[in-house]
Amino acid sequence: QVQLVESGGGMVRPGGSLTLSCRVSRSIFSAYGLGWYRQQSGNHRQWIATITQGGITNVLNTLGGRFTISRDIAESTIYLQMDNLKPEDTAVYYCNTVPYNPNYWGQGTQVTVSS
């Protein structure tokens, strides 16, 4: 069964940090590049980071280096470390393959940045 399950969201104050996790089915993890996306209220879902099968990372440059994507191969899990969070980072965060597969969207995890 193909699954990508996000976790780790929550509420944090501006300037704070969060680490999101996405547990990925092994069949998907070993076959595709993976990434993080987010959907801010009223906006389309947006790509924000990729980690390729070879471990090369790429993060949306408008995030100013605040976000880092990584993975644990043994755990079939990818992570998104988010630092110096801003209110505009408030969104539902999702993981998926890159490019995304519409059949793989999960529930996402809500991140709220507010004082």
BELJO-V152787 format. One record per backbone hydrogen bond with DSSP energy under -1.0 kcal/mol. NH is the residue of the N-H (numbers start at 0). CO is the residue of the C=O. If there is no record, write none. Layout:
BEGIN
nh->{NH;NH}
co->{CO;CO}
END
This chain:
BEGIN
nh->{4;6;11;14;15;17;19;20;21;22;23;24;28;29;31;33;34;35;36;37;38;42;45;47;48;49;50;51;54;57;59;62;63;65;67;69;71;75;76;77;78;79;80;81;82;84;88;89;90;91;92;93;95;97;103;108;110;111;113}
co->{22;20;111;84;12;81;79;6;77;4;75;2;24;25;27;50;95;48;93;45;91;39;37;35;35;57;33;55;51;49;47;59;60;62;80;78;76;72;71;21;69;19;67;17;65;15;85;86;110;38;108;36;34;32;100;92;90;9;11}
END
